[in-house]
Amino acid sequence: MGYELRVERVSPLAYAELVRTLSGHSDIEVRGSAEAGEVVARHGDEGHQVAVWSGRLFGSPASDWHLAHLARVAELLGARLVGEDGEIYGVRDGILEQGDVEFGKVEDLLYAGPTSWSQ
């Protein structure tokens, strides 16, 4: 993709709420502080950054796995995932999609792991 996707919602997202909401999920971790943090998702024994916090939450996915985690985080926060051009990414009936484009079943994308699009 090579561009930024941001997590947006009607009410502002506070860092404390981000931590509280994601802390109940064993495969997702929030690291850092309210000034500069990151959301890290685990695959196997490794952690991979899927989003950055700097007063707002955003990411630049490098794989369908990253994109699926970003969409999942947005959903957990009651937010939507929005691209630079205003396109909306979301999960419907377990399928990650953007408009008419389907990326696949979220569970399959997460299982496949963070294989980069550039490979």
Secondary structure, 3 states (H helix, E strand, C coil): CCCCEEEECCCCCCHHHHHHHHCCCCCEEEEECCCCEEEEEEECCEEEEEEEECCCEEECCCCHHHHHHHHHHHHHCCCEEEECCCCEEEEECCEEEECCEEEEEHHHHHHHCCCCCCC
